[in-house]
Amino acid sequence: MHANRSSLQTRKKIPGFLLGFIAFSMFDLSPALAGECSSEICAGDPCVITGYHELEPNCSLDFSDRDVTIADAAVVQVTGDGAARIMARNLTLRGTIQTDGVASSEIFIDVAGKFTTPAGAKGEIKAGDRDSLAGGPIRLTAGGEVELQGSAEFSNAPGGQFFIVGRHVTVNQPIVTQGPGRVDIRATAGPITVSKPIDVSGTSPRQGGSIFLLATGDVTVAAPLLLKAPAASSGNGFVLEGRNVYVRASTSAPILDLSSGDASSSGGGKIIAHADTASGESGGVVIEGRITLDSGNNGSAGELAVSAESKLDILGKISAKASGPSGNGGTLLLLSKPESTIRLSGAFTATGEGRGGEIEIGGIEEAPVKSLVFLDDVLLNTQSSGTGGANRIRYQRSFRAMGSGTVKLLSTRNSATTGNIVECECLDHNPVDGVCDEDACIRGPGGFKSALTLPAIQLKPTVFEQE
């Protein structure tokens, strides 16, 4: 077969140093053919690539009509400051695809069907080098499933990027690229399941990176997403969006960690469950475990916005606090669709010594939810020794503290404009007189412990429009 060379344009360099570098001596290096760019390196159908192959710059290998396996000890190395493309019907990666660490090579992997790194195999993709400080984007697109089960990290240099697209995507091996890198995973016709950590944390003086998990099906996160930023930097953030979103921790460590160092601005995140237009099913969000958006001394804590189409269950701890005389507390927006129920358990903190943060629980677009259920003791704390701080709760019909659970609202003492604000339904039996006949706030929230509530709760009976 004849060589096939691409005319892909040269890409902009992205500097950085590689995490998890593994020396070439670990591989069975066969004699290299300098500047290879031939599909003949893969024999048969299905075909297997063995040995070590150094591709010439801007090489395009087209195996699009065949199933391809890159063998366990095989290495396909992309060279030069440009882009390389590998195309196959199905691709099984048991060995390694890597850049040469000299330039910011960009790798395109286009698979019509399934891409997999099998369990028990290395299944490694890596870009950049800790000596050359180089790394480029990795773009993996599959028309079928993407299953990452290999034992090695997918690793990229600081600032590097991973873009992964498949019908559904399983991440069961770590993905690492230091900030301000990006990991972007999308499932076009199914779920995304993450069972091993994704780490885009920054190291001084680099800010944290970004993580996007966007699926037409469910998004399940069962391993830490790490977006930490060092001192005197700023964090980026994450977006989790699917029909249902499940964030489930198996340890006490944060499952979502956007913490930052002194004098830093922590990043922010969005968790969105959307309705499935085909089935008509509404999406729910379930969060279990610990989320932190804390900032260090004299920093600004981050913002977390959760939006659910149906149920919203949060069972754990969410923290967006900052220390130091200039520290600013963060923002927690825990919102669901009106006529839904929000269930909470645990501690929610957005404190700052300089300025308190904000916690809002209720319906989307400042509407109330049908009911709030507190499954156990719940703490909402936005206190500050300075100014600011607000807890806002909006509900329409019922407020329940289950069992012996109590709800404690703590905000800045003697705050006239913020504080603890509960908006609830006004039961007006005689609308003509314009007087609220029965105050659902007084009737409903018996679980509040007034002695532990600072400042006093502001009850705001409101006439909510019925749908």
N, C-alpha and C positions, 0 to 999 in steps of 0.2 A: 504494500500500500504506500501511497505517496505521502510525504510530510504535509501537514496542514498548519499553516501559520496564520495567526489572527492579525488584524490591524487595529486591535484595541488601543485606545488612547492612553498615554501616560497619565498616571494619577498623582495628585498632590501628596507630598510626603507627610507622614504622621509620626513624629518622634516619640520615643518612649523606651523602656527597658522591659525585657521579658520576665514574667513570673514563671516559676516551675520549669526552668531550662533543663533539658536532659541532653547530655553529651552524645555526640555521634557514635562514640565507642560502644554505646549500648546496642547499636544496630549491627546487623550482619551486612557490612558494606561491600558490595560487589564492585568491580571496576566500573567507573562512570564513563558514559559516552558524553563528551562535552557538547553542550548546546543541543541536546536532543529535542525533537518536536515531531514525533511520529507515533501514530496509533498502533504501529507494529510492536510497541513495547508490551502490548497485551495480546496474547495468543489464544485462539479458540473462541467458542461461543457456548456457554459462558466462558469468559476469559479471565486470566489471572495475571496480575502484575507482580513480579518478583524483583529482588535486587534493589539497587540504588540508581535513581534516574534524575539527572539534573536538567531541567527544562530550560531552553533558551528564553530570553525575554519575550514577553507577549505571545507565548505559545498557546495554541488552542488544540486540544486533543479531543477528537470527536469519536466517541464510542456509542453514539446515540441509538444504534440498532442492536446493541449487545448488553448483556448483564456483565458487570465488571466487579472483580474482587481485588483489592490491594492487600497482598499477603502480609502475614504477621511481621516479618522482618523487612518488608519493603519500605522504601522511602521515595516519595515523589517530591522533589524540591523545586520550588519556583524561584527563578533568579531575575535580577534586574529591577530597575525602577519602572514598572509597568503593570500589566495585568495578564493573568493566565486563566484559561478556561478549561474545565474538564466536563465533558458531556457523556451521559450514559443512559441506558434504559432503566437499569437498577444498579445501585452502587453499594457494595459492602466494603467498609473501611476497617481492616484489621490492623494495618500498619500505620504509616504516618504520611500526612501531607503537610509540608512546611515551607516557609519562605527562607531565603538564605541569610537573613539578618543583616544584609548590606544595604538594602533599599526598601522602600515602602511598597513592596509588591502587593497587588490586589488579587485575590483568588476568587474565581467564580466556579461554583459547582452546580451544574444544572442536571437534574435527574427527572426523567419522565415519570418514573414510578417511585420506588422506595429507596430511601437512604438509611443505612443502618451501621452502627458500630456495635458488633455483637458482644454479649456478655462473655467475659473470659479473655477477650482480645484487648490489645492496647487501644486501638481506635482513636488515634491522636491527630488533631489539627493544631498547629502552632505557628505563630507569626512573630517576627522580631527576635532580637537578641540583646541580652543584658549588656554586652560590650558595645555593640553598634547603635543601641538605642533606636532601633527601627522596627516598625510593625505596620501592616496595612489592613484594610478591611477584608473580612471573610464573608462571602455571600453564598449561602447554601439554599437552593430552591428545589423542592421536590413536588411533583404532581401527586404523589401518594404520601405514605407515612414517613415521618422522620423519627427514628428510634435511636437514641444515644444511650448505649448500655456499656460502653468501653471502660477500661480501668484507668486510662490516662485523662488528664485535664484537656479540655479545649482551652488553649492559652493564647493570649495576645499581649503585646507590649503596652505600656501605659498610653492611653489615648486610642488604643485599637478598638475595632468594632466587629461585632458578630451580628449578621442578619440571617435568620433561619426561618424558612417558610415551608410548611407542609400541610397536607389535609388535616392531620392531627400530629402532635409533637409530644414525645416523651423524653424528658431530660433526666437521665439516671447516671450522669457523670458530671463532675464539676466544670463550670465555665468561669474563667478568670481573665479579666483585663482591667488593669488599674485605671482609676479615673484620670482624666475625664472621658474614659471610654464608654462604650454603649453596647448593651446586649438587647437585641430586638427580635422577639420570637412571635410568630403569627401562625395560627391554625385556621385554614380557610374553610374547613368543613367538619370540624370536630373539636375535641378538647386539647388543652395543654396541661400536662402533668409534670411538676418539678419535684424530684425526689433527692437531688443533690444540690449543694450550694451554688449560687451565682454570686460572684464577688466583683464589684466594680469600685471598691473602696479606693480613696486617694491616699497617697503618702506625700509628706511635705516636699515641695509646696503645692501639690496637686489636689484639686478639688475632687469630690466624689463623682461617680459616673451616673449613668442612666440605665434603667431596666424597663422594658416594655413587654408585657405578656398580653396579647390580644387574640381572643378566640371566638369563633362562632358558637362553639360548645362551651363546656365548663372550663374554668381555670382553677387548678388545684395546686397550692403551694404547700409542700410538706418538708421543705428544707430552707435554711436561712437565705434571704436576699440581703446582701451586705452592700451598703452604699455610704459607708462612713467617710468623713472628711477630716483632715488634720486641722491644727490651729491656723488661724488667720487665713482661712479659705472659705469656700462656699460649696455646699452640696447641691447636687442636681436632684433627681428624684425618680419615681417609678409610676407606672400606670398598669393596673391589673384590670382587665375588662373581659367579661364573658357572660354567658347566659346565667350561670351561677358562679360565684367566686367563693372558694374555700381556702382559708389560711389556717393551717393546723400545725401546731408546734409539738414536738416530741420531747423537748428539753426546756429548762428554765431560761436558756439564753434567748435573746430577741429573735423572733422569726423574721421581722423586718427591722433592720438597724440602719437608721439615717443619722446617727449621732455625729456631732462635730466637736472640734477642740475649742480652746479659748479664743474669744474675739471672732468667732465664726458664725456664719449663718447656715443653719441646718437646712437640708433640702425638704422637699414636700412630696406627697404621694396622693394618688387617686385610686380608689377601688370602686368599680362600677359594674353592677349587674344589670343587664339589659333584657328586655322582653324578646322572646324568640318569635319573630313575625310569622314563621311558617307554622309552628305548632300552637301559637297563642299563649305559650307558657311564660309567666313572668319570672324574673330572675331574683334570686335571694343571695344574701351575703352572710357567711358564717366565719367569724374570726375567733380563733382560740389561741391563747398564748400571749406573748408580750411584743409590743411594738414600741420602738423608741425613736423620737425625733429631737432628743435633747441637744442643747448646745452647752459648751463649756463656759468658763468665766467671762462675763460681759459680752456674751453672744446673743443671738436671736434664735429661738427654737423654731422648728419647722411647722408645716401645716399638713394635716391629714383630712381628706375629704372622702367620705364613704357615701355612696348613693345606691340604693336598692330599689328595684321595682316591686318587690313583694316583701318578704320577711327580712329583718335585720337582727341577727343574733351576734352579740359581742361578749365573749366570756374570757376575760383576762385583764391585762393591764396595757393602757396606752399612755405614754408619757411624752410631753412636749414642754420641757421646763428648761430654764436657764438660770445660772447663778451669777453672783457679782452685782455690784450696785447699778450697773447699766444693763443687766440681763433682761431680755424680753421674753415672756412666755409665748408659747405657740398657739395654734388654733386647731381644734378638733370639731369637725362637722360630721355628725352621725345622723344621716338623713335617710328616710324611706318614703315610699309613695303614700299619700293620704289614704285612709281606710286600711292601712296595714298596722301591724304590731311590731314594736321594737322591744327586744328582750336584752337586758343588760345584767352583767355581774362582774364585779372587780373594781379597780381603781382607774380613774381617768384624771390626769394631772396636766395642767398648763400654767404653771406658776413661773414668776419671774421677779427677782428682787427689785428691779427698776420699774417693771410694768407687768401686771398680770395678763394672762392670755385669755382666750375665749373658748368655751365649750357650748355647742349648740346641738340639741337633740330634738328631733321633730320631723316634720314633713319637708319634702322638697319645695323649694321656692317659698320658704317661710310659712308654709301651711302646717297645720297640726297633723299628727297621726291619730289613728283611731284609739290606740291604747298603748300604754307603757307598762311593761312588766319587769320588775326588778327581782331576779331569781335568788339573790343573796344580798349580803351587804354591798352597797354601792357608794363610792366616794366620787364626787365631782369637785375638783379643787382648782381654782384659778387665783389663788391669793397672791398678794404682793405687799411688800413693805413700802412700796412707792405708790403708784397710781394704777388705774385700770383693773381689769379682771371682771369677767362676766360668765355666769352660768345661765343659759336660756333653755327652757323646756316648753315644748308646745304639744299639747295633747287635747283630744276632743271629748272622749267618752269615758274612759276608765284609766285609773292609775292604781297599780297593785304592787305591794311589796310582799313577796311570797314568804311564807313561814315566819321565822323570826328576823328576817332581813330588814335592815334599816337603810335609808337613803340620807346621806350627809352632803349638804351643799356648802362649800366653803369658798368665800370670795373676799375681796378686799374690804376690810372693816370700814364702816361709815361711808361707803361709796354711794353717792346720791344718784349718779347717772348710770351705773352698771349694776354690780351685785348679783343677786340671785333672782331671776325673773321666771315665773311660771305662768304661762298663758294657757287658759283652759276654757271649756265651754260655759257660757252663761245660759242658764235655763230660764227662758223668759216665757212664762205662761200667759202673760197678757201684753203682747208686743205694743199695744196702743199706748200704754203708759210710759214706755221707754225705761222701765225699771227692771233690773235683774232680780227675778223672784227667787232663784236658788243658785247659789254659787258652787259650781262643781269643784272648784279648787279646794274649798273648805271641806266639801263632802268627800272628795277623793283621796288626796295624798296623805293618808294616815301614817304612812311609813316614815315621814320626815321626823328627825330628831331635832327639835327646835333649839335645844340647848347647845347643840354642836353646829348650828348653822350661823354663819357670819357672812355678810350682815343679814338682817331679817329678810325673809322671803317677801318679794313683791308679788302679790296675787293680782293678775290682770284678767278678770272674766271678759271673754270676748265672744261676740256672736259670730260663729263660724258658718259659712255658707255650706249647705248640704249638697252633695253631688247628685 
